[in-house]
């Protein structure tokens, strides 16, 4: 029974997140339906991360065990044929060892958050970025973001329904980069808490607007209290870019 590693991109807008739902559309559910169409079997597709409703991916990774072996290229193309018209694409399929786990074998996850800092309404970026009309100081945001690097208790930036056993995470990267009217927040860690990235981005926007200082961000982190968090950025600006193994 070969195990296939799938590299996947998707537009999260039509889905209620990665995780399969009883009655609501999900990325995992669409992939499992495509696998069944090819194999005739109900098989679980295991993802590297459970992205929330509306969150996108350019490099999500999953694995699935299939009774009937397919050449990797044929498996990829067959899945893509059955995924239409969903905005999901299997970019690559490869056979991996049986001990490979999309979630637990990952050593680092990379996310990007897109902010479009403009007074104008979004057209092409609608549903794929967060429009913030007030002028943001990206340099101040980046300087403040460095306060969050390293190992911390991230309770302040953790969703109240997060199921992680511990609020402690080690943040390896949190960069804020302006490119014209677009501001990108680039972050990486072995793993993240539920809503951690969106919570950090929302608080950094408060810094960029001048509502908070870097010291305020540090104080929010030290509070270890969800009530101390700033706003939570909306899901449509968040992308899972890459998973490393």
C-alpha positions as CSV (number, residue, x, y, z in Angstrom):
1,X,0.0,0.0,0.0
2,X,2.0,3.0,-1.2
3,X,1.9,6.3,0.7
4,X,1.6,9.4,-1.4
5,X,2.8,12.9,-0.4
6,X,0.7,15.6,-2.0
7,X,1.7,19.2,-2.3
8,X,-1.4,21.3,-2.7
9,X,-2.5,24.9,-3.3
10,X,-6.0,26.2,-2.9
11,X,-8.2,29.3,-2.6
12,X,-9.8,29.0,0.8
13,X,-12.7,31.3,0.2
14,X,-15.3,28.7,-0.7
15,X,-14.4,26.3,2.1
16,X,-15.1,26.1,5.8
17,X,-11.4,25.3,6.4
18,X,-9.2,22.3,5.8
19,X,-10.9,19.9,8.1
20,X,-13.7,17.7,6.8
21,X,-17.2,18.8,7.8
22,X,-20.4,16.8,8.0
23,X,-22.4,19.1,5.7
24,X,-20.1,22.0,4.9
25,X,-17.5,22.2,2.1
26,X,-13.9,21.6,3.2
27,X,-10.6,21.2,1.4
28,X,-10.0,17.8,3.0
29,X,-13.5,16.7,2.0
30,X,-12.9,17.7,-1.6
31,X,-9.6,15.9,-1.8
32,X,-11.1,12.7,-0.2
33,X,-13.9,12.7,-2.7
34,X,-11.3,13.0,-5.5
35,X,-9.3,10.1,-4.1
36,X,-12.5,8.0,-3.8
37,X,-13.3,8.8,-7.4
38,X,-9.9,7.4,-8.4
39,X,-9.7,4.4,-6.1
40,X,-13.3,3.5,-5.2
41,X,-12.3,3.6,-1.5
42,X,-13.1,5.9,1.4
43,X,-9.6,7.0,2.4
44,X,-8.4,9.7,4.9
45,X,-6.2,12.5,3.5
46,X,-4.0,13.8,6.3
47,X,-2.9,17.4,6.2
48,X,0.1,19.2,7.6
49,X,-2.0,21.9,9.0
50,X,-5.7,22.6,9.6
51,X,-6.1,26.0,7.9
52,X,-9.2,28.0,9.0
53,X,-12.2,29.0,6.9
54,X,-11.1,31.4,4.2
55,X,-7.4,30.8,4.6
56,X,-5.4,30.0,1.4
57,X,-2.5,27.7,0.7
58,X,0.3,27.7,-1.9
59,X,2.2,24.8,-0.3
60,X,0.0,22.7,1.9
61,X,1.2,19.1,2.3
62,X,-0.9,16.0,2.8
63,X,-0.4,12.2,2.7
64,X,-2.8,9.4,1.8
65,X,-2.3,5.6,1.7
66,X,-3.8,4.0,-1.5
67,X,-4.5,0.3,-2.0
68,X,-4.0,0.5,-5.7
69,X,-0.7,2.0,-6.8
70,X,-0.5,4.7,-9.5
71,X,2.5,6.3,-11.1
72,X,2.8,9.6,-9.2
73,X,2.2,11.8,-12.2
74,X,-0.9,9.9,-13.1
75,X,-2.2,10.1,-9.5
76,X,-1.6,13.9,-9.5
77,X,-3.4,14.4,-12.8
78,X,-6.3,12.1,-11.9
79,X,-6.9,13.9,-8.6
80,X,-6.8,17.3,-10.4
81,X,-9.3,16.1,-13.0
82,X,-11.7,15.0,-10.2
83,X,-11.2,18.2,-8.2
84,X,-12.6,20.4,-10.9
85,X,-14.3,22.9,-10.5
86,X,-13.0,23.3,-6.9
87,X,-10.2,25.9,-6.7
88,X,-7.8,23.2,-5.5
89,X,-4.7,22.0,-7.4
90,X,-2.4,19.1,-6.5
91,X,0.9,20.5,-7.6
92,X,3.0,17.3,-7.0
93,X,2.5,13.7,-5.9
94,X,5.3,11.5,-4.8
95,X,5.6,8.1,-3.1
96,X,7.2,8.4,0.3
97,X,8.2,5.9,3.1
98,X,5.5,4.5,5.3
99,X,6.8,6.5,8.3
100,X,6.2,9.8,6.6
101,X,3.5,11.9,8.3
102,X,2.4,15.1,6.7
103,X,1.7,16.7,10.1
104,X,4.1,15.1,12.6
105,X,7.1,14.8,10.3
106,X,7.1,18.6,9.5
107,X,10.0,20.5,11.0
108,X,8.9,24.0,9.9
109,X,5.8,25.8,8.6
110,X,6.0,29.1,6.6
111,X,3.1,31.5,6.4
112,X,2.6,34.8,4.6
113,X,0.0,37.4,5.5
114,X,-0.9,40.0,2.8
115,X,-2.1,43.5,3.8
116,X,-3.0,46.0,1.1
117,X,-2.5,49.4,2.6
118,X,-4.8,51.5,0.5
119,X,-7.8,53.8,0.7
120,X,-9.2,52.3,-2.5
121,X,-11.4,49.3,-2.4
122,X,-9.8,46.0,-3.5
123,X,-10.6,44.6,-6.9
124,X,-8.3,41.8,-8.0
125,X,-7.1,41.3,-4.4
126,X,-10.7,41.1,-3.0
127,X,-10.9,37.9,-0.8
128,X,-7.1,37.4,-1.0
129,X,-5.7,40.2,1.2
130,X,-6.7,42.5,4.1
131,X,-7.4,46.1,3.1
132,X,-6.2,48.5,5.8
133,X,-7.0,52.1,4.7
134,X,-5.0,53.9,7.4
135,X,-1.3,54.5,6.7
136,X,0.8,51.9,8.3
137,X,4.4,52.3,9.6
138,X,5.9,49.0,8.4
139,X,9.3,49.7,9.9
140,X,7.7,50.1,13.3
141,X,5.7,46.9,12.8
142,X,8.9,45.0,11.9
143,X,10.8,46.3,14.9
144,X,8.0,45.4,17.3
145,X,7.6,42.0,15.7
146,X,11.1,41.0,16.8
147,X,9.8,41.1,20.4
148,X,7.8,38.0,19.7
149,X,10.7,35.9,18.4
150,X,11.9,32.9,20.4
151,X,10.1,30.6,22.8
152,X,7.2,32.1,24.7
153,X,3.9,31.4,26.2
154,X,1.6,32.7,23.4
155,X,-1.7,32.5,25.3
156,X,-2.5,36.1,24.3
157,X,-2.3,35.2,20.6
158,X,-4.1,31.9,21.0
159,X,-7.8,31.3,20.1
160,X,-9.9,30.4,23.1
161,X,-10.9,27.2,21.5
162,X,-7.3,26.1,20.6
163,X,-6.8,22.4,21.4
164,X,-3.0,22.5,21.7
165,X,-1.7,20.9,24.9
166,X,0.7,23.8,25.6
167,X,0.6,27.5,24.7
168,X,4.4,27.6,24.4
169,X,5.8,27.9,20.9
170,X,9.1,28.9,19.4
171,X,8.8,31.6,16.7
172,X,11.7,31.5,14.3
173,X,10.8,34.4,12.0
174,X,8.4,37.3,12.0
175,X,9.3,39.9,9.3
176,X,7.2,42.8,8.1
177,X,8.1,44.0,4.6
178,X,6.5,46.8,2.6
179,X,6.4,46.6,-1.2
180,X,4.6,49.6,-2.5
181,X,1.0,49.6,-1.2
182,X,1.4,45.9,-0.1
183,X,2.7,44.9,3.3
184,X,3.7,41.2,3.8
185,X,4.1,39.6,7.2
186,X,6.4,36.5,6.8
187,X,6.5,34.1,9.7
188,X,7.9,30.6,10.3
189,X,7.9,28.1,13.2
190,X,7.8,24.4,13.7
191,X,4.1,24.8,14.6
192,X,1.6,27.5,15.5
193,X,-1.4,27.8,17.8
194,X,-4.9,28.2,16.5
195,X,-5.2,31.8,15.2
196,X,-1.7,32.7,16.4
197,X,-0.6,34.2,13.1
198,X,-3.8,36.2,12.5
199,X,-3.7,37.4,16.2
200,X,-0.1,38.6,15.9
201,X,-0.8,40.3,12.6
202,X,-3.8,42.2,14.0
203,X,-1.7,43.4,16.9
204,X,1.1,44.5,14.6
205,X,-1.4,46.5,12.6
206,X,-2.2,48.4,15.8
207,X,1.5,49.2,16.1
208,X,1.6,50.3,12.5
209,X,-1.4,52.6,13.1
210,X,0.3,54.1,16.1
211,X,-2.3,52.8,18.5
212,X,0.3,50.5,20.2
213,X,4.1,50.8,20.7
214,X,6.5,47.9,20.7
215,X,6.4,48.0,24.5
216,X,2.6,47.5,24.3
217,X,3.1,44.5,22.2
218,X,5.6,43.1,24.7
219,X,3.2,43.7,27.5
220,X,0.4,41.9,25.7
221,X,2.7,38.9,25.2
222,X,3.7,38.9,28.9
223,X,0.1,39.1,30.0
224,X,-0.6,35.6,28.8
225,X,-4.2,36.6,28.5
226,X,-6.4,36.4,25.4
227,X,-8.1,39.6,26.4
228,X,-4.8,41.5,26.0
229,X,-4.6,40.7,22.3
230,X,-5.3,43.4,19.7
231,X,-7.6,42.8,16.8
232,X,-7.5,39.5,14.9
233,X,-6.7,39.8,11.3
234,X,-9.3,38.4,8.9
235,X,-8.6,35.0,7.3
236,X,-8.5,36.1,3.7
237,X,-5.0,37.5,3.9
238,X,-3.3,34.4,5.2
239,X,-1.5,31.8,3.1
240,X,0.3,28.6,4.1
241,X,3.3,28.9,1.8
242,X,5.5,25.9,2.5
243,X,6.0,23.0,4.9
244,X,9.5,21.7,5.5
245,X,10.5,18.1,6.3
